[in-house]
Amino acid sequence: MLPLTPETVLAAYRRGIFPMARSRTGPVDWYSPDPRGILPLDAFHVPASLAKVVRSSRFEVTADRDFAGVIDGCAGRDQTWISFGVRETYLELHRRGRAHSVEAWKGGELAGGLYGVHIAGAFMGESMFHRATDASKVCLVSLVAHLRARGFALLDIQQVTPITERFGGTYVSRGEYLRLLRDAMERRVEWGTWG
C-alpha cells in the first residue's frame, strides 16, 4: 500500500491514480477506474438558469481564500472519503501551491466551494459542496473559465454525477484518459492570478 504523502499523491495523479479513504478514520485505497469521468473543457455547457445566477453576482467567487474551509465543507457529511490523513495531505499540497480551492461567498459566509490539484495542464477535481443553492455550481463555472483562460487541457472529475452530467461531464476509457493525461502533462501551465 502506498503511503499517503504529497509526493505519492502527485506521482499517482501523473499515472492516472487517485486516493480515497474508506471513511473519516479508515485506510486509504488507490483507484484508476475504467471508465473515468472528465469534464471536457471545450464542450463545457452552462445551463441557462445557472448562467443567470452567474450574471446576477449573487455570490462573490474567490480562489484559495479558505482552502481548509472548503475541504472541511466537502468532508462534512455522514459518509466521507476525506479522512483526517487525506485532509492533512491536501492542506500540505495547498501550502506548496499544488492544490487549489474555489469559494462562493454570500453575506460574508462560505456558501460553497470545490477543490482539486493542479499538475501541468491538468486539474484533478476532488470534491465540491454547497450550503446555498447553486453555490458549488457557480464555483465550477468560474473554475472552468479560469482553466480555459490559462490553457489547461484536462479537468478530471473521476466519476460523472447528475450535477456534472448537466455541464457535459462524460466517461472515457482508461486508455483514452491516459492519452489525455499524457497530453496535459506536456503542457507548461501555471495556475496564475485568479479573476
CYANA upper distance limits for C-alpha pairs under 8 A (distance plus 0.5 A):
  1 MET  CA     29 ASP  CA      8.33
  2 LEU  CA      8 THR  CA      7.74
  3 PRO  CA      8 THR  CA      7.41
  4 LEU  CA      8 THR  CA      6.89
  4 LEU  CA      9 VAL  CA      7.26
  4 LEU  CA     28 VAL  CA      8.16
  4 LEU  CA     85 GLY  CA      7.94
  4 LEU  CA     86 VAL  CA      7.95
  4 LEU  CA     89 THR  CA      7.61
  5 THR  CA      9 VAL  CA      6.66
  5 THR  CA     89 THR  CA      6.49
  6 PRO  CA     10 LEU  CA      6.72
  6 PRO  CA     89 THR  CA      6.31
  6 PRO  CA     90 TYR  CA      7.75
  6 PRO  CA     92 GLU  CA      7.44
  6 PRO  CA     93 LEU  CA      6.45
  7 GLU  CA     11 ALA  CA      6.67
  8 THR  CA     12 ALA  CA      6.40
  9 VAL  CA     13 TYR  CA      6.72
  9 VAL  CA     18 PHE  CA      7.46
  9 VAL  CA     19 PRO  CA      7.76
 10 LEU  CA     14 ARG  CA      6.88
 10 LEU  CA    119 ILE  CA      8.24
 11 ALA  CA     15 ARG  CA      7.21
 12 ALA  CA     16 GLY  CA      6.86
 12 ALA  CA     17 ILE  CA      5.33
 12 ALA  CA     18 PHE  CA      6.63
 13 TYR  CA     17 ILE  CA      5.53
 13 TYR  CA     18 PHE  CA      6.30
 13 TYR  CA    124 MET  CA      8.39
 14 ARG  CA    119 ILE  CA      8.38
 14 ARG  CA    181 LEU  CA      7.99
 14 ARG  CA    185 MET  CA      8.07
 15 ARG  CA    178 LEU  CA      8.12
 16 GLY  CA     32 SER  CA      6.48
 16 GLY  CA    177 TYR  CA      8.30
 16 GLY  CA    178 LEU  CA      6.97
 16 GLY  CA    181 LEU  CA      7.84
 17 ILE  CA     30 TRP  CA      6.86
 17 ILE  CA     31 TYR  CA      5.80
 17 ILE  CA     32 SER  CA      5.21
 18 PHE  CA     30 TRP  CA      6.01
 18 PHE  CA     31 TYR  CA      5.87
 18 PHE  CA     32 SER  CA      7.23
 19 PRO  CA     28 VAL  CA      6.81
 19 PRO  CA     29 ASP  CA      6.18
 19 PRO  CA     30 TRP  CA      4.95
 19 PRO  CA     31 TYR  CA      6.78
 20 MET  CA     28 VAL  CA      5.94
 20 MET  CA     29 ASP  CA      6.00
 20 MET  CA     30 TRP  CA      6.87
 20 MET  CA     31 TYR  CA      8.13
 20 MET  CA     81 TRP  CA      5.95
 20 MET  CA     82 ILE  CA      7.46
 20 MET  CA     86 VAL  CA      8.30
 21 ALA  CA     25 THR  CA      8.34
 21 ALA  CA     26 GLY  CA      6.39
 21 ALA  CA     27 PRO  CA      5.96
 21 ALA  CA     28 VAL  CA      4.45
 21 ALA  CA     29 ASP  CA      6.46
 21 ALA  CA     80 THR  CA      8.47
 21 ALA  CA     81 TRP  CA      5.08
 21 ALA  CA     82 ILE  CA      6.67
 21 ALA  CA     83 SER  CA      6.35
 21 ALA  CA     86 VAL  CA      7.83
 22 ARG  CA     26 GLY  CA      5.59
 22 ARG  CA     27 PRO  CA      6.42
 22 ARG  CA     28 VAL  CA      6.73
 22 ARG  CA     29 ASP  CA      7.75
 22 ARG  CA     80 THR  CA      8.24
 22 ARG  CA     81 TRP  CA      6.08
 22 ARG  CA     83 SER  CA      8.46
 23 SER  CA     27 PRO  CA      7.95
 23 SER  CA     79 GLN  CA      7.26
 23 SER  CA     80 THR  CA      6.12
 23 SER  CA     81 TRP  CA      5.60
 23 SER  CA     82 ILE  CA      7.55
 23 SER  CA     83 SER  CA      6.57
 24 ARG  CA     79 GLN  CA      8.31
 24 ARG  CA     80 THR  CA      6.52
 24 ARG  CA     81 TRP  CA      6.71
 24 ARG  CA     82 ILE  CA      6.39
 24 ARG  CA     83 SER  CA      4.32
 24 ARG  CA     84 PHE  CA      6.68
 25 THR  CA     83 SER  CA      6.00
 25 THR  CA     84 PHE  CA      7.06
 26 GLY  CA     83 SER  CA      7.40
 32 SER  CA     36 ARG  CA      8.29
 32 SER  CA    174 ARG  CA      8.23
 33 PRO  CA    158 GLN  CA      8.20
 33 PRO  CA    174 ARG  CA      7.42
 34 ASP  CA    172 VAL  CA      8.24
 34 ASP  CA    173 SER  CA      6.11
 34 ASP  CA    174 ARG  CA      5.41
 35 PRO  CA    171 TYR  CA      6.23
 35 PRO  CA    172 VAL  CA      5.84
 35 PRO  CA    173 SER  CA      4.95
 35 PRO  CA    174 ARG  CA      6.06
 36 ARG  CA    157 ILE  CA      8.43
 36 ARG  CA    158 GLN  CA      5.99
 36 ARG  CA    159 GLN  CA      6.58
 36 ARG  CA    171 TYR  CA      5.74
 36 ARG  CA    172 VAL  CA      5.90
 36 ARG  CA    173 SER  CA      6.67
 36 ARG  CA    174 ARG  CA      6.67
 36 ARG  CA    177 TYR  CA      7.25
 37 GLY  CA    156 ASP  CA      6.93
 37 GLY  CA    157 ILE  CA      5.77
 37 GLY  CA    158 GLN  CA      5.01
 37 GLY  CA    159 GLN  CA      4.70
 37 GLY  CA    160 VAL  CA      5.69
 37 GLY  CA    169 GLY  CA      7.30
 37 GLY  CA    170 THR  CA      6.13
 37 GLY  CA    171 TYR  CA      4.96
 37 GLY  CA    172 VAL  CA      7.01
 38 ILE  CA    154 LEU  CA      8.09
 38 ILE  CA    155 LEU  CA      6.35
 38 ILE  CA    156 ASP  CA      5.09
 38 ILE  CA    157 ILE  CA      5.51
 38 ILE  CA    158 GLN  CA      7.02
 38 ILE  CA    159 GLN  CA      7.79
 38 ILE  CA    160 VAL  CA      7.80
 38 ILE  CA    169 GLY  CA      6.23
 38 ILE  CA    170 THR  CA      6.19
 38 ILE  CA    171 TYR  CA      6.70
 38 ILE  CA    172 VAL  CA      7.85
 39 LEU  CA     43 ALA  CA      8.44
 39 LEU  CA     44 PHE  CA      7.31
 39 LEU  CA    154 LEU  CA      8.18
 39 LEU  CA    155 LEU  CA      5.99
 39 LEU  CA    156 ASP  CA      7.00
 39 LEU  CA    157 ILE  CA      7.11
 39 LEU  CA    164 THR  CA      7.97
 39 LEU  CA    167 PHE  CA      8.11
 39 LEU  CA    168 GLY  CA      6.72
 39 LEU  CA    169 GLY  CA      4.91
 39 LEU  CA    170 THR  CA      6.88
 40 PRO  CA     44 PHE  CA      6.50
 40 PRO  CA    154 LEU  CA      7.48
 40 PRO  CA    155 LEU  CA      7.20
 40 PRO  CA    168 GLY  CA      7.54
 40 PRO  CA    169 GLY  CA      7.35
 40 PRO  CA    170 THR  CA      8.27
 41 LEU  CA    144 VAL  CA      7.27
 41 LEU  CA    147 LEU  CA      8.46
 41 LEU  CA    148 ARG  CA      7.31
 41 LEU  CA    153 ALA  CA      7.71
 41 LEU  CA    154 LEU  CA      7.49
 41 LEU  CA    155 LEU  CA      7.40
 43 ALA  CA    168 GLY  CA      7.02
 44 PHE  CA    144 VAL  CA      8.39
 44 PHE  CA    167 PHE  CA      6.12
 44 PHE  CA    168 GLY  CA      5.96
 44 PHE  CA    169 GLY  CA      8.34
 45 HIS  CA    166 ARG  CA      7.92
 45 HIS  CA    167 PHE  CA      5.15
 45 HIS  CA    168 GLY  CA      6.33
 46 VAL  CA     50 LEU  CA      7.10
 46 VAL  CA     51 ALA  CA      6.69
 46 VAL  CA    141 VAL  CA      7.81
 46 VAL  CA    166 ARG  CA      8.40
 46 VAL  CA    167 PHE  CA      6.33
 47 PRO  CA     51 ALA  CA      6.74
 47 PRO  CA    166 ARG  CA      7.88
 47 PRO  CA    167 PHE  CA      7.76
 48 ALA  CA     52 LYS  CA      7.04
 49 SER  CA     53 VAL  CA      7.27
 50 LEU  CA     54 VAL  CA      6.76
 50 LEU  CA    134 ASP  CA      8.00
 50 LEU  CA    137 LYS  CA      8.36
 50 LEU  CA    138 VAL  CA      8.09
 51 ALA  CA     55 ARG  CA      6.72
 52 LYS  CA     56 SER  CA      6.55
 53 VAL  CA     57 SER  CA      7.41
 53 VAL  CA     58 ARG  CA      7.08
 53 VAL  CA    134 ASP  CA      8.36
 53 VAL  CA    138 VAL  CA      8.23
 54 VAL  CA     58 ARG  CA      7.73
 54 VAL  CA     59 PHE  CA      8.39
 54 VAL  CA    138 VAL  CA      6.66
 58 ARG  CA    106 LYS  CA      7.68
 59 PHE  CA    104 ALA  CA      6.15
 59 PHE  CA    105 TRP  CA      5.87
 59 PHE  CA    106 LYS  CA      5.83
 59 PHE  CA    135 ALA  CA      7.72
 59 PHE  CA    138 VAL  CA      8.48
 60 GLU  CA    104 ALA  CA      6.10
 60 GLU  CA    105 TRP  CA      5.50
 60 GLU  CA    106 LYS  CA      7.11
 61 VAL  CA    102 VAL  CA      7.53
 61 VAL  CA    103 GLU  CA      6.04
 61 VAL  CA    104 ALA  CA      5.12
 61 VAL  CA    105 TRP  CA      6.85
 61 VAL  CA    138 VAL  CA      8.43
 61 VAL  CA    139 CYS  CA      7.25
 61 VAL  CA    142 SER  CA      8.11
 62 THR  CA    102 VAL  CA      6.24
 62 THR  CA    103 GLU  CA      5.69
 62 THR  CA    104 ALA  CA      7.13
 62 THR  CA    194 TRP  CA      7.97
 62 THR  CA    195 GLY  CA      8.49
 63 ALA  CA    100 HIS  CA      7.57
 63 ALA  CA    101 SER  CA      5.99
 63 ALA  CA    102 VAL  CA      4.81
 63 ALA  CA    103 GLU  CA      6.44
 63 ALA  CA    194 TRP  CA      6.97
 64 ASP  CA    100 HIS  CA      6.21
 64 ASP  CA    101 SER  CA      5.42
 64 ASP  CA    102 VAL  CA      6.75
 64 ASP  CA    103 GLU  CA      8.06
 65 ARG  CA    101 SER  CA      8.11
 65 ARG  CA    102 VAL  CA      8.44
 65 ARG  CA    103 GLU  CA      7.83
 66 ASP  CA     70 VAL  CA      6.84
 66 ASP  CA    101 SER  CA      7.78
 66 ASP  CA    103 GLU  CA      7.76
 67 PHE  CA     71 ILE  CA      6.78
 67 PHE  CA     91 LEU  CA      7.97
 67 PHE  CA     94 HIS  CA      7.96
 67 PHE  CA    100 HIS  CA      7.43
 67 PHE  CA    101 SER  CA      5.81
 67 PHE  CA    102 VAL  CA      8.46
 67 PHE  CA    115 TYR  CA      8.02
 68 ALA  CA     72 ASP  CA      6.52
 68 ALA  CA     91 LEU  CA      7.40
 69 GLY  CA     73 GLY  CA      6.51
 69 GLY  CA    110 LEU  CA      8.29
 70 VAL  CA     74 CYS  CA      6.69
 70 VAL  CA    101 SER  CA      7.32
 70 VAL  CA    102 VAL  CA      8.50
 70 VAL  CA    103 GLU  CA      7.64
 70 VAL  CA    112 GLY  CA      7.77
 70 VAL  CA    113 GLY  CA      6.17
 70 VAL  CA    114 LEU  CA      6.89
 70 VAL  CA    115 TYR  CA      7.53
 70 VAL  CA    128 MET  CA      8.35
 70 VAL  CA    129 PHE  CA      8.21
 71 ILE  CA     75 ALA  CA      6.69
 71 ILE  CA     87 ARG  CA      7.53
 71 ILE  CA    114 LEU  CA      8.20
 71 ILE  CA    115 TYR  CA      7.54
 71 ILE  CA    127 SER  CA      8.42
 72 ASP  CA     76 GLY  CA      6.45
 73 GLY  CA    112 GLY  CA      8.10
 73 GLY  CA    113 GLY  CA      8.40
 73 GLY  CA    129 PHE  CA      6.65
 73 GLY  CA    130 HIS  CA      8.27
 74 CYS  CA     82 ILE  CA      8.45
 74 CYS  CA    114 LEU  CA      8.18
 74 CYS  CA    127 SER  CA      6.69
 74 CYS  CA    128 MET  CA      6.21
 74 CYS  CA    129 PHE  CA      5.65
 75 ALA  CA     80 THR  CA      6.16
 75 ALA  CA     81 TRP  CA      8.00
 75 ALA  CA     82 ILE  CA      6.12
 76 GLY  CA     80 THR  CA      8.05
 82 ILE  CA     86 VAL  CA      6.05
 82 ILE  CA     87 ARG  CA      6.69
 83 SER  CA     87 ARG  CA      6.63
 84 PHE  CA     88 GLU  CA      6.80
 85 GLY  CA     89 THR  CA      6.66
 86 VAL  CA     90 TYR  CA      6.69
 87 ARG  CA     91 LEU  CA      6.61
 88 GLU  CA     92 GLU  CA      6.76
 89 THR  CA     93 LEU  CA      6.82
 90 TYR  CA     94 HIS  CA      6.59
 90 TYR  CA     99 ALA  CA      7.16
 91 LEU  CA     95 ARG  CA      6.77
 91 LEU  CA     99 ALA  CA      8.21
 92 GLU  CA     96 ARG  CA      6.76
 93 LEU  CA     97 GLY  CA      6.85
 93 LEU  CA     98 ARG  CA      5.65
 93 LEU  CA     99 ALA  CA      5.72
 93 LEU  CA    117 VAL  CA      8.38
 94 HIS  CA     98 ARG  CA      5.95
 94 HIS  CA     99 ALA  CA      4.76
 94 HIS  CA    100 HIS  CA      6.57
 95 ARG  CA     99 ALA  CA      8.34
 98 ARG  CA    117 VAL  CA      6.17
 98 ARG  CA    118 HIS  CA      5.91
 98 ARG  CA    119 ILE  CA      7.55
 99 ALA  CA    115 TYR  CA      7.63
 99 ALA  CA    116 GLY  CA      6.04
 99 ALA  CA    117 VAL  CA      4.67
 99 ALA  CA    118 HIS  CA      6.52
100 HIS  CA    115 TYR  CA      6.04
100 HIS  CA    116 GLY  CA      6.19
100 HIS  CA    117 VAL  CA      6.71
100 HIS  CA    118 HIS  CA      7.87
101 SER  CA    113 GLY  CA      7.47
101 SER  CA    114 LEU  CA      6.12
101 SER  CA    115 TYR  CA      4.67
101 SER  CA    116 GLY  CA      7.17
102 VAL  CA    113 GLY  CA      5.89
102 VAL  CA    114 LEU  CA      5.93
102 VAL  CA    115 TYR  CA      6.81
102 VAL  CA    139 CYS  CA      6.38
102 VAL  CA    143 LEU  CA      7.53
103 GLU  CA    110 LEU  CA      7.43
103 GLU  CA    111 ALA  CA      8.13
103 GLU  CA    112 GLY  CA      6.50
103 GLU  CA    113 GLY  CA      4.84
103 GLU  CA    114 LEU  CA      7.30
103 GLU  CA    136 SER  CA      8.44
103 GLU  CA    139 CYS  CA      6.85
104 ALA  CA    110 LEU  CA      6.62
104 ALA  CA    111 ALA  CA      5.97
104 ALA  CA    112 GLY  CA      5.69
104 ALA  CA    113 GLY  CA      6.30
104 ALA  CA    135 ALA  CA      6.25
104 ALA  CA    136 SER  CA      7.56
104 ALA  CA    138 VAL  CA      7.86
104 ALA  CA    139 CYS  CA      6.76
105 TRP  CA    109 GLU  CA      5.87
105 TRP  CA    110 LEU  CA      5.20
105 TRP  CA    111 ALA  CA      5.69
105 TRP  CA    112 GLY  CA      7.68
106 LYS  CA    110 LEU  CA      7.07
106 LYS  CA    111 ALA  CA      6.41
110 LEU  CA    131 ARG  CA      8.37
111 ALA  CA    130 HIS  CA      6.35
111 ALA  CA    131 ARG  CA      5.41
111 ALA  CA    132 ALA  CA      5.84
111 ALA  CA    135 ALA  CA      6.50
111 ALA  CA    136 SER  CA      8.48
112 GLY  CA    128 MET  CA      7.95
112 GLY  CA    129 PHE  CA      5.86
112 GLY  CA    130 HIS  CA      4.40
112 GLY  CA    131 ARG  CA      6.15
112 GLY  CA    132 ALA  CA      7.30
112 GLY  CA    135 ALA  CA      5.49
112 GLY  CA    136 SER  CA      5.51
112 GLY  CA    139 CYS  CA      8.21
113 GLY  CA    128 MET  CA      6.06
113 GLY  CA    129 PHE  CA      6.13
113 GLY  CA    130 HIS  CA      6.98
113 GLY  CA    135 ALA  CA      7.45
113 GLY  CA    136 SER  CA      5.54
113 GLY  CA    139 CYS  CA      6.49
114 LEU  CA    125 GLY  CA      8.22
114 LEU  CA    126 GLU  CA      7.98
114 LEU  CA    127 SER  CA      6.13
114 LEU  CA    128 MET  CA      4.52
114 LEU  CA    129 PHE  CA      7.00
114 LEU  CA    136 SER  CA      7.16
114 LEU  CA    139 CYS  CA      7.34
114 LEU  CA    140 LEU  CA      7.92
115 TYR  CA    125 GLY  CA      6.71
115 TYR  CA    126 GLU  CA      6.37
115 TYR  CA    127 SER  CA      6.48
115 TYR  CA    128 MET  CA      7.18
116 GLY  CA    123 PHE  CA      7.05
116 GLY  CA    124 MET  CA      5.71
116 GLY  CA    125 GLY  CA      4.79
116 GLY  CA    126 GLU  CA      5.36
116 GLY  CA    127 SER  CA      7.70
117 VAL  CA    123 PHE  CA      6.09
117 VAL  CA    124 MET  CA      5.51
117 VAL  CA    125 GLY  CA      7.18
117 VAL  CA    126 GLU  CA      8.17
118 HIS  CA    122 ALA  CA      6.41
118 HIS  CA    123 PHE  CA      5.10
118 HIS  CA    124 MET  CA      6.91
118 HIS  CA    191 TRP  CA      7.89
119 ILE  CA    123 PHE  CA      6.96
119 ILE  CA    185 MET  CA      7.65
120 ALA  CA    152 PHE  CA      8.42
120 ALA  CA    184 ALA  CA      7.01
120 ALA  CA    185 MET  CA      5.72
120 ALA  CA    186 GLU  CA      7.57
120 ALA  CA    187 ARG  CA      6.19
120 ALA  CA    188 ARG  CA      6.00
120 ALA  CA    189 VAL  CA      5.78
120 ALA  CA    190 GLU  CA      7.71
121 GLY  CA    151 GLY  CA      7.57
121 GLY  CA    152 PHE  CA      4.91
121 GLY  CA    153 ALA  CA      5.84
121 GLY  CA    154 LEU  CA      7.03
121 GLY  CA    184 ALA  CA      4.96
121 GLY  CA    185 MET  CA      6.28
121 GLY  CA    186 GLU  CA      7.80
121 GLY  CA    187 ARG  CA      5.61
121 GLY  CA    188 ARG  CA      7.00
121 GLY  CA    189 VAL  CA      5.85
122 ALA  CA    152 PHE  CA      6.44
122 ALA  CA    153 ALA  CA      6.50
122 ALA  CA    154 LEU  CA      5.15
122 ALA  CA    155 LEU  CA      6.54
122 ALA  CA    156 ASP  CA      7.94
122 ALA  CA    181 LEU  CA      7.65
122 ALA  CA    184 ALA  CA      5.99
122 ALA  CA    185 MET  CA      7.40
123 PHE  CA    152 PHE  CA      8.07
123 PHE  CA    154 LEU  CA      6.74
123 PHE  CA    155 LEU  CA      5.54
123 PHE  CA    156 ASP  CA      6.78
124 MET  CA    155 LEU  CA      6.56
124 MET  CA    156 ASP  CA      5.31
124 MET  CA    157 ILE  CA      7.04
125 GLY  CA    155 LEU  CA      7.26
125 GLY  CA    156 ASP  CA      6.20
125 GLY  CA    157 ILE  CA      5.59
125 GLY  CA    158 GLN  CA      8.14
126 GLU  CA    157 ILE  CA      7.31
126 GLU  CA    158 GLN  CA      8.39
128 MET  CA    136 SER  CA      6.73
129 PHE  CA    136 SER  CA      6.32
130 HIS  CA    134 ASP  CA      7.84
130 HIS  CA    135 ALA  CA      6.11
130 HIS  CA    136 SER  CA      5.79
131 ARG  CA    135 ALA  CA      7.77
134 ASP  CA    138 VAL  CA      6.61
135 ALA  CA    139 CYS  CA      6.97
136 SER  CA    140 LEU  CA      6.80
137 LYS  CA    141 VAL  CA      6.83
138 VAL  CA    142 SER  CA      6.74
139 CYS  CA    143 LEU  CA      6.54
140 LEU  CA    144 VAL  CA      6.71
141 VAL  CA    145 ALA  CA      6.83
142 SER  CA    146 HIS  CA      6.75
143 LEU  CA    147 LEU  CA      6.64
144 VAL  CA    148 ARG  CA      6.54
145 ALA  CA    149 ALA  CA      6.66
146 HIS  CA    150 ARG  CA      6.69
146 HIS  CA    194 TRP  CA      7.72
146 HIS  CA    195 GLY  CA      7.84
147 LEU  CA    151 GLY  CA      6.69
147 LEU  CA    152 PHE  CA      5.66
148 ARG  CA    152 PHE  CA      6.40
148 ARG  CA    153 ALA  CA      8.46
150 ARG  CA    189 VAL  CA      7.27
150 ARG  CA    190 GLU  CA      7.67
150 ARG  CA    191 TRP  CA      7.59
150 ARG  CA    192 GLY  CA      7.94
151 GLY  CA    189 VAL  CA      7.12
152 PHE  CA    184 ALA  CA      7.74
152 PHE  CA    187 ARG  CA      8.30
152 PHE  CA    189 VAL  CA      7.15
153 ALA  CA    180 LEU  CA      8.36
153 ALA  CA    183 ASP  CA      8.12
153 ALA  CA    184 ALA  CA      5.83
154 LEU  CA    180 LEU  CA      7.44
154 LEU  CA    181 LEU  CA      7.50
154 LEU  CA    184 ALA  CA      6.71
159 GLN  CA    171 TYR  CA      7.99
160 VAL  CA    164 THR  CA      6.41
160 VAL  CA    165 GLU  CA      6.56
160 VAL  CA    169 GLY  CA      6.35
160 VAL  CA    170 THR  CA      6.75
160 VAL  CA    171 TYR  CA      7.48
161 THR  CA    165 GLU  CA      6.42
161 THR  CA    169 GLY  CA      8.41
162 PRO  CA    166 ARG  CA      7.04
163 ILE  CA    167 PHE  CA      7.66
164 THR  CA    168 GLY  CA      7.09
164 THR  CA    169 GLY  CA      5.58
165 GLU  CA    169 GLY  CA      4.88
165 GLU  CA    170 THR  CA      7.15
172 VAL  CA    176 GLU  CA      6.53
172 VAL  CA    177 TYR  CA      6.62
173 SER  CA    177 TYR  CA      6.58
174 ARG  CA    178 LEU  CA      6.58
175 GLY  CA    179 ARG  CA      6.84
176 GLU  CA    180 LEU  CA      6.75
177 TYR  CA    181 LEU  CA      6.52
178 LEU  CA    182 ARG  CA      6.56
179 ARG  CA    183 ASP  CA      6.84
180 LEU  CA    184 ALA  CA      6.70
181 LEU  CA    185 MET  CA      6.57
182 ARG  CA    186 GLU  CA      7.03
183 ASP  CA    187 ARG  CA      7.61
